[in-house]
């Protein structure tokens, strides 16, 4: 007689915790979570006992010959070794227990009287707890190799049903009926909760197999586990004013009062829904959104906050502001432990992140669990998180474990910053994300300084005649939809206008202007469109500044994490609000500084970019009121193109792209031409008065474009149509699962990259990384210190730099990096030694330039 069926292996390879006990552990975790956040149950109209029962059933498929045969000791204990060999249990039986769970749960729910549609979809998502969805079937899902008569004398179907009834009786106080369809937001939330609860319920620190098993112990262990990783109710300090939330502690005598836009945002954002806040750069949209989020948290209408930004660099800075904000609103310091998307790289991560142990498929499942608790994804699960929008967007494409993101974001205030800065593919996904979040009971606050009327209507398609009269004439503006009800648009008073002089300068005169302002003690920001251009411009300034004492800095995305953090901290402070640390300096950067960072330059030089990006960059110019500056007027200089506007109008489309150079591969060539044409007509602009005028004029339909420009527009239309189609295809959840890769699935034109780990030396026993960290290698056990060292020293190298099929993964790093990876040795002179590069491509690294890619002709 079979005593029990195993679910997890012990460290000695023998059977560990039973299937039943593991299912109860996981069900209790799920039930405790829903009881901690009852607002979600109210929204989804479900009961915690039902949730606990359903989630617990996830591993019922482990009661199957294909799974049980994976432990030879269990077969021997039950006298089934010969039977398993003769019956070919390792090939003839279904090895994927998720598929068996899918089939068994559907049959069980039908026996309970659950309607067929609900049983079909619920069983499919519960069986997908390892991230692999199998198609639902009205007649009952049945894996190809699911054979009940395995020659063992065990009635596997009966055993599964018996355990299922035991689980249901453990949690459900009655056979409560419920309904969930393919279109129910709660369906994917349930799927995500199941995966996360399974990871937590597999952590032997909280659920040791030798523990006493009774309801009280199950529940106590679950509460302890959830509290340890931050899933707890927080006590918020009530009645905090705007000053209390945002005042600068370094300036105790100054009273911080909200402006009109911030007050009207607070008055508008009072419940679940979708809101768009349009206001100029530097007017305090972030504070407006966080103030509204605070009111929702205090009133019990939200479970947390996720602040989504366009890039890693912007999220790096925002986490500092969020840390301080959360510290001020929460009575317990534990609330801030999981804020930043890279917080797992800090020492505290080891204390609060669960490690799933002894998975039956350790090479895959344990890695996936660790990836969610030791990576950028962690910011989604945390009650308060800051990260890139890509992590949220991976919840609306068919990426593996997309549904975990539904669970992670449900009920939160989700702030989407700088929403205008995406192409049509990503924009289409954003539209679906907004709708999805609304269905998950979220409050979505969208922030933008440069949103077109057309884009506004796509996100919130409820105003009459496209954008509505008020939309066209008002700025700043707050619009929204609250619990399905359209809100009347609310306008706010504009800040004091700022006149900015616009110059088109050749590169040499722009360099001279930069050096002149720096010599006068000014701070200059020079923004390039590509990393290579930024590196070259930085080298130019380094040579010119040798005879002066002012520093020159460089910021881009091809520095390893540790160095990027150092540079960001230094230069954000130099360019910040504090007058006492402002000194003459020049910062050369890519687009990483154009949005969501509080930089204040005396002079700004930029390469040509689309109007909305130029306006964002302009937002870093004279951002704060100061008593004194080295120049008398705000000056915005755009680097001249090699050809005049008239010459561009006479070229064919192919030549235009060639002349525009690298920027034409970063931005749409047609939009670049329109932007160039528009800005040539503005020797000065008034901010924010003319922001909407400039944006709309760039994208308006016109009849006077030359034929070559129309060709570029037609090419753009084709690309956009294709992008919209691909976005629609990729967001079909039931298609084969896509890799869970940030950027690849969320940015259509994103260049595929290889994660290259920079080392000083590397062998089988140890690695010395480029930041001089030394780690001993070897062994099968996951070590957080190695994971930190690896990810602190990664740079992303475009895949096109490597010859086809020549990327050699480093075996010592395989368990710590997802996706394509390789290791490189940085020699004393900076040359990077790595196998697989194409002929003619060389890599160099220095702490000043970052990774340099040289292409020899």
N, C-alpha and C positions, 0 to 999 in steps of 0.2 A: 504494500500500500504506500502511495506517495505521501510523505509527511508534509512537504511543502515544495513550492516552486520558487527557485531563486530569482532575484531581480538584479542584484549587484554582486560582484565578486569581492571576496575579502582580499587582503593584501597578499595572502599566501596562495591565491588562485583558487581557493575552495569557495563553495557557495556562501554568500553573505546574507544580507537582509532578504526577506521573502518578498514576493510580488505583492501580496496583500498588505504587508506592513509598509512597504515603500509607497504604495498607492494611497494609503491612509495618510502618511507623512505629507505627501504632495497635496492631497485634498485639503488637509488641515491648513497648510500654508495658504492655499487659495482662499479658503473660507475666512481665515484670519485677516487676509488682506482686504476682502470685501467688507468685513465688519469694521475695519479701521477706516475705510472710505465709503460709508453707506450712500454718499451722494451718487456714486456710480451705479449702485443697484437701483436707486430711485430713477435714474435717467434711463437705464436699460430695462426697468420693470422686471427684475429677476430677484430671486431669494438667495441668500448666502448658502443655505443648506443645499439648494439645487446646484449652485456653482461648485461647492465642495465635492458633491457626488460626481458631477460630470468630469471635473478635472482629475479626480482620483482614478477614474476609469481609463485614463490615457495609456497605461501600461498593461492592460488586461491581455494584450496580444503576446506578452512574454510567456503566457501559459500556452506554449505551443512547442512541438518537437523541434522546429527549426531554431528556436532561441535556446531552449534548455540544453540542446546538444553542444552548445558552445563551452560548457563546463564539464570536462571529463570526470572530475571528482563527483559531480552530481549524478552522472550516468552510472558510475561505479557504485555509489551509495544505494542506488535504486535498482541495481542489477540490469541496467539497460544498455550497457556498452555494446554488447554483441548485437542487440536489436537495432541500435542506432546505426551501426556499421552496415549490417545486412540491409536495412531499409534505406540506406543512403540519406540519412537525415540532413547531412551537410550539403546536399545538392537537390534532393527530391522534395524537400520541405521548404516552405516559405521562410527565408531567413530574416526578412524585414518585419520586425514585430509591430511596427507602425501600421503596416497593411493589415495584419491580423487584428489589431485593435480596431481599425476602421470597420472591418467586417463584423466583429463581435459586438461592438457598441451599437451599430445600426440595428442588428437583430434584437439586442437587449432593449433598446429604447422602444422599438415597435411592440415588444411584449408588455412594456409598461403602459402602452396606450398613447404614446407620443405620436403626433401626426407624421405621416410618411415624409413630407417635405422637410420638417425639422430634423427628423432622425437621419435623413440623407446627408444634410449639410453639417450637422453637429458631429456626427461620427467621422466625417471627412476631416474636419479641422482638429479634432482630438487625436486622430491617427497621425496628424502631420506635426506632432510636437517636436520632431527632430528637423523640421524645416522643409520636408518633402510632401507636397500635396499630391494626393491621388484623386482622380475624378469621381464625383459622387454618382451613385447609380440608384434609380428609383426602385429597381427590383432587388436591391441588396448588393453591396459590394462584396466581391469574392476574389481574392488573389488567385493567380493561376496555379500556384503550388500549395494552396491551403488544403491539405489532405487530413481528414479527421482520423481515419484508420491507418495508424502508423505501425501497426504490428506490436504495439507496446501493451495493449490491454487497457490503455487509458482512454477514457472518453473525454477528449480535449474540449469539445464543445460544452459538455456538461460541466466540466471543471471551470471553464471561463464563465458560464452563466451563474454557477454557484458563487463564485467570487464576486461577480458583478452585483448580485442580490445582497451579498454581505456588505459591500461598499455602500450600496444605496440605503440599506437599513442603518448603517453607521451614521450617515450624514442627514439624509432626508427624513424629516419627522412624519411626512406623508407623501404620497405619490403625487406631488404637485405637477400639474401639466404646465408646459411652457411652449412658446413658439419662437423659432429663429429661422429666418429665410436667408437666401443668398444675399439679399439686399439689406439685411440687418447689421448695423454697425457693431452690435454686441457680438455677432458671430466671430469676427476677427479679433475683437477684444478678448473673447473667451480663448481663442487659439493662442494669443500672445500670453495671456495669464497662465495657460497650461505649460508653455515652454519655460517661462520664468520660474513658476512654482516647482517645476521638475528640477531645474538647476539648483534651486535653493534646497529643495527636499532631498537632494542627493549629497548634500554637504554633511559629512560625517562628524564635523565639529558640533553640529546641532542634533543630528539624527544618527547616533552610533547604533550599529546593528544589535549590540548586546543590551540596549536600554530596555527598561520595563515598558510594556506596551499597554497603555490604557488611555481613555479619552483625555484625562487631565494632563498626562505627560505629553501626549501628542500636541495638545493645544499650547502648553507652556513652551515646548521646544519651538513651535512655529512662531509664537510671539517673540521669543528671544532672537530667532534668526532674522525676522523682519525688522526688528528694532536695530540689530547690529548693522544692517546694510542701509538703514535710513527710511524704511517703509513704516513710518509711524505718524501719528497725528501730532502736529506741532501746535504749541500754544502761542498765538500771535499777540503782540502788544497792541491794544486797541487805541483808537482816537489819536493816532500820530498825525501831526500836521505835515505839510510839504516841507517845511523847514526841518522838522525832526528826521525826515527820511533822507534829505539830500544836502544838508548844510555841510560846509567844509570845516572840519574840526580845527584846521590850521588858522581859520579866520573867525574866532569866537564872537567878535563884535558885529558881524554882518548878519542881517536877517534875510533868509532866503524865502522869497515869496513867489508863488506861481504866476506865470503870465496868462493872458486870456486864452490862448490855445490850450494850455495845460488844464485850466479850470473847465473849459468846455469839453475837453476829452473826458475828464472825470465825470462830468454830468451826463455824458452820452453813454459811456461804457458801464452799464449797470447790471448786465446779465449776459447769459450765454448768447453768442452770435458772432458776427463778422463785422469788423470795423476797419475803416481806412482813415488814417490820420496823415494828411498832406500838409507839410509845413517846410519852410526853408531850412537849409543846413545850419546847424548850430542853434536852433530855436528851442531845443529841449524836448524833442519827440520821445527820446528814451525815457526821460523822467516822467513825461505824461503817461506813457504806457505802463511804467512800473507803479506809478501812483494809482492808476486805475486797477492794476493787478492786486495791489495791496488791499484795496477796498473789497475786491471779490474774495480774496483769501479770508479776510476778517469776517465777512458775512457768510462764509461757508459755501460760496458758490464756485469755488475752484479748489483743486487738490495740489497745485504747485505751479511752477513757471518753467517754460522752456523758451530761451531767447535764441532765435535762429538768425545767423548772420551769413553774409555771402562767402567769406573766406575764413581760413584758419587764423590768419593774422588778426582780423577784426574780432574774432571770438576770444583770442588770447587777451586782448585788452578789456573786452567787456566783462570777463570773469572777475576782474578786480573790482569793478563797479558793482557787480551782482553780489560778490562776497560781502561787501560793506552794506549793501541794501538788505540782504537777508539777515545779517548780524543785527541790524537795527530793528527788524520787525519780529524776530523770534526770541522767545525767552530762553530757548535751549541752544547751545552752540553746536549740537550735533546736526542741526539743520543745514549747516553750510559744508558738511564734509564731502558732498558729492557734486560740487558746483560745476567745475570746468571739464570740458571734454578731454583734456589731457591731465586731469587731476590724478589719474592712476599712476603717473610718473613721479608723484610726490611720495614722501615717506608714509603719509597717513593711509595710503591706499591699501597697504598690507593689513591694516587693522579692520577695515570695514568691508572688504570685498569677499564674497563667498567664493570658495573654490570647490567646484563639483569634483568629487573623488570617486574612484572606482567605477567609472562608467563601463558598461558592457562593451562599448565601442570607443575606447579611450582615445584612439588616434583622431577621431572626428568629433564626437560629442563633447569630450572634455575640453577640446580646443575651442569649440563654439561657445561653450559656457564661459570659459575664461575670456574669450574675445569680447563678450558683452559686459563683463565686469572689470576687465583690464584693458580698455581701449576707449576710443572716442565715443563709442556707442553708450558708454556708461552715463554720459550726461543726459541721455534720453530717459533712462530708467530712474535717475535721481529725482527727488522731489523738486529740486531747483537746479536747472541745467543751462549751460551756455555752450553752443556748438554751431557747426555749420548747418545751413538749411538742407544740405545734401543728406544728412542723417535722417531728417524728417521725411524728405522726398523718397527715400528708399522704402518708406511705408506704403507708397502708392504705385510702385512698380513691382513686378512679380519676382523680386529678389528673395533669396532664401531667408526665411524668418521675417519677412516683411511685416507679419502680423504682430510681432513683438513690439514694433513701433506703435501700432494701434493701441496696444495695452499701455505702453509707456507714456503716451501723450494724452490718453483719455482723461477728461475732466480738468485739464490744466489750462492756464492762460498761455497761449502760444503767440509769441511776438515775432513777426516776420519783418526783419529790418531791410531797408534798401531794396524793396521788392521789384523796382523797375529794371534792375541791372542784369536781366537774364534773357537768353534767346528764346525763340518760340517753343522749342522742345521743352526746355526747363519751365518756361512760363505755362505751358499746357499742363505739366505735372503740378505746378503750383496751384493752378485752378482746381485740379482734382484734390490736392491736399487740403485746400481751404474747405471744400465741400465735405471731405472725409472727416476733418477735425470737427466741423460743425455737428456732424452726426454722432461724434464721440463725446458730445457734451462739453466741448472746449469753447473758450472764448478766444477768438483769433483777432489780434490787433496788428494791422498791417501799416508799416511806416514807410513813407517815401517823400522825398523832396522834389522828385522830377518824374512824376507819373503822367503819362499822356491820358487824354480823355478816353481814347479808344481802349487803352489797357485797363483803365478804371472800370469801364463798362463790362469788360470781360470778367473781371474779378467779382464785381457786384452788379449783375445785369438786372437792376430793378428800377433805375431812373427812367423816366419817360424820354422818348426821342434820343436814345443812346446815352448821352451823359447828362442831359438836362441843362436848362439855362443857368441855374445857380452854380453848377459845376464849372461852367466855362468862365464865369466872371469872379468866382470867389477863390481866395487863396490867402491864408491857410484855410483848410476845410476838413470837417469831420463828417463822414458818411457811414452808414451801417445798416445791418439787418439783425434784429434782435429776436431770437426764438421764432424766426419766420416772418416777423413783422418789419416792414420797411420803415426806417427812421427818416425824418425830415433832415436834409443836410444842414449842418451848422457851420457858419463861417466865423472866423476869429480875426482880430485886428492884426495887421502886419507889423513886424518889428520896424525899427527905424531904417529907412533905405540907406544902402551903401553903394556909392558910385565906384566902379572899378574900371580902370583904364585897360583896354585890350590892345596888345601889340602883336604883330607877326614879325618875328626876328629870325634871321639866319642863325645857324648854330654858333658861329664865332661871336657875333654881337651879343647873343644871349649869354655866352660864357663870360664876356666882358662885363655885362650888367650884373651877373651873379657875383663875380669877384669884387666889383665896386661896392655892392650892398654889404657883402661880408666884411670887407675892409672897414666899413663904417660901423661895424658891430652888429649888423643885421643877420637874420636867420632866413636862409633860402631853401626852398623845396623844389627839386627838379624831378619830374615824373616821366619815366619812359614806359613804352608799351611792351617791351620785351626784356628778359633778363640779360641777354647779351648786350643790348644797347645800354642798359643801366651799368653793367660792369665796365664797359668801355668809357662811359661818361665819368664814372667814378675815378678811373685811372687818370683821365685828363685832369680832373680837379686835384688829385693827390699831387701831381707834378707841379701844378700852378700854386698850390698852397704851401709848398715846402718852405718858402721864405716868410710865411706868416704863421701865427700861432693858433689860428682857429682850426678846429677839427673838421674832417670830411667823413661822412658816414654813407653806408650802403645798406639797403634793405630789399630783399626779394625772397622768394619762396624756396630757393635752392641752397639754403643754409640748413645744417642739421638742427634739430629742435633745440638743443642746449644753447647753441650759438645764436639762433634766432631770438630766443628769449632774452639773452643778454643784450642784443642789439635793440630789440624793441623797448626794453626797460630803459636803456640809456637814452634813446632818441625820442621816445614819447615824453620823457621828462624834460629834455632840452627844448622841445617844441610845445610844452604844455602851458598851463595857465600861470604858473608861478614865475613872477618876474625875477626873483632872486637867482634862479638857475639858468636864465636865458643869457646866452653868450653868442658871439659871432660863430656861425657854423653853416655848413652846407650838407644837406642830406639828399642823396640820389636814391630814388626808389622806383619800384614798379607800381602797378595798380593796388598793391596791398595796403596803401595808405589813403586811398581816395574815398573810402567810405567807413563810417562808424568808428572813426578814431579822432580823438580830440587833439589835432595838430594845429598850430597857429604860426604861419609863415609871414615874414615881412614882404617877401617877393616869391612869386610862384612861376616856374617855367614848366611847360608841358609839351609833349609831342601831341600831334593832332589825334583826336579821338571823337567818338559820337558826342553830340551836344549834351545828352544827359550825363555822360561820364565827365565831360569838361566842366559842367556845372558842379558835379560832385567834387572834383579836384579843386575848383574855385572855392568850395566850402572850407578849405584848409587855409585860405588867405585872409588875413586880418579877422580871424575868427572871434577874438575877444577884444573888448575895449581896453586900450592901454594909453597911459599918459604920454608916452613918447615912443616914436619909431624912427628908424634911420632914414626913411623916405616919407615924403609928405602925402602920397596918394597910393591907394591900393593898386598894384600893377600885376596884370595877368598876361604872361607872354606865351604865345604859341609858336613852336618852331616852324619856320617856313618850309614848304615842300620844295622839292627840286624844280618843279614845273609850276607855272602860273595857272590860275583857274581857267583862263582862256585856252591854254594849251591842253588842259585836261578835257575840255569840251570838244576838242578836235581829235583826240586819240580814240583808238578802238578799245574795246573793253579789256582785251588781254593785256595791252600795253599799260592801261591804267593800273591794273593790279600789280604789274611788274614794277612800275614807278613808285607806287605807294609802299612797296616793300613789305617788311614783316608785319606792319600794322594791319595790312589787308588780310592777313591770316588770323589775326586776333579779332578784328571787327569787320562788319559788313562793308565792302567797298562802296556800295551805293550810299550808305548812311554817312560814311566818311566824306564823300564828295558833297553831299547835301550840307553837312556840318561845316565844311570848309567854305562853301558858298555863302552860308548864312552868317558866319562869324566875321567874314570879310566886310560885312555891311555894318558892323557894330564897333566903332572906335572906342566906345565905352558902353557899359551896361549898368543898369540899376538893379541891385539885388535887395529884396526878393521880387520887386515889382515886375520884372521882365522874365522871370523864370518860366512861367506858363507860356508866355508868348514865344520864347525861344524853342521850347520843347515842341509845341504844336507846329511851328513853322518848319521844323526839321523833317517831320513825318507827314506833312500835308500832301495831298495829291496835287500835282502840277502838270501843265501841258507844255511847258517850254524846255523840258530836259532834252539834251541831244540824244541821238539814236543810241550811242554807245552807253550812255547812262541808263536809258530805258532797257537796254540789254542786261545790264547789271541788275536793274530792278526786277526784270523777268526771272533772272537766275535766282534772285532772292525769293521771289514768290514760289518758285519750284522747290527751293530748299525748305521754305517754311511749310509748304504743303506736305513735303516728305517728313519733315520733323513732326508735324501734327499727327500724321499717320503712325509713325514709329512710336510716338508717345502713347497713342491709343492702344497699339499692340502690346507694348511693354507693360501697360497698366492693367492688362487682363490677368487677374490673379490665378486663373486656372490653367494658364499655359505652363510649359516646362519652366522650372525655376531658373532665374538668372543669378549670376554670382552676386554676392552681397558686397559690392565694391563701390565705395564712395567715388563720385566723379564719373566713372565709366557708365553707370546706368542713369545718372541724373544730369549729365552735361553731354549733349550729343556730340559736340565738337571737341570734347576733352581728349587730349593726346594720351594714349595708353602709356603707363610708366612702369618702371621696374624699381622696387625698393632696394637701394644699394646701401649696405651697412659699411660705413667708413671705419677702417681699423688702422692702427699703427703696426700691429703684428697679429698674426692669427695662426694657430695650429690646433691639433685635435684636443689639446689639454687646456688651453687658455686663449683669451683674446684681450688685446689691449686696444681699446677703441680710440677714435680720434680726439675725444675729450680727455684721454689718458686714464679712463676707468679701466681697471683690470678685473676680469671675471674668469673663474675656473669653469671649464666646459665639461660635458660628458654626463652620463646618467640619464635615466628616463623621466625623472621627476621634474615637473615644471617649477622653475625658480623665478620669483618675481624680480630679484635683483638683475638677473640676466635679461629678462624682458624689458626692464627699464633701460638698461645700458644699450640694448639693441635699438630701441625706438628713439632714444635720445640722439642716436648717431646715424639715423637714416636720412638719406636725401633721395628725392625722386628723380630718376633719369629717364628721359623719353625712350620708349621702346625702340624707336626707329634708329637709335644709336647702335643697336646690336644687330648682328647678322641673324638671319632666320634660324630658329632652333639652336642658338648657341648660348643661351642664358643658363649659366651653371649655378643652380641653387646651392647655397651653403647648408650642408646637412645639419650642422650644429645649430642653425637658426630656424630650421624648418618648423619646429613646434611653436615658434614665437611670432612668425610673420605670415599673414594671409596674402595670397596672390604671388605674383612673380617677384623673386628676390635673388640677390647675389651679394657676395662680400667683395670688398675692394681694399687694397693696401695703399695707404698714402705714404709715399716716400718722403725723405727729408726735404727734398727740393719742391715738393708739392705734386709731383706726377702721381697719377692714380693708376695703379696696376689692377686690371680687372679683365677677365677672359670674355671673349665673345663679341668685342666691339667690331664694328665694321671697319674696313680698311679706310684710312684717311680721317678717322675720328679719334681724338685724344681727350682725356679728361685730366683736369688739374684741380687741386683744392688748396685753399688757404682760408684762414679765419677772417681775413679782410674781404676777400672776393666771393667766398662760398665756392660752390662747384662751378668750374668753367668748362664749357664744351667747345673744343676747337675742331673745326672742319677744314681739312686741307683739301685743296683742289687737285 
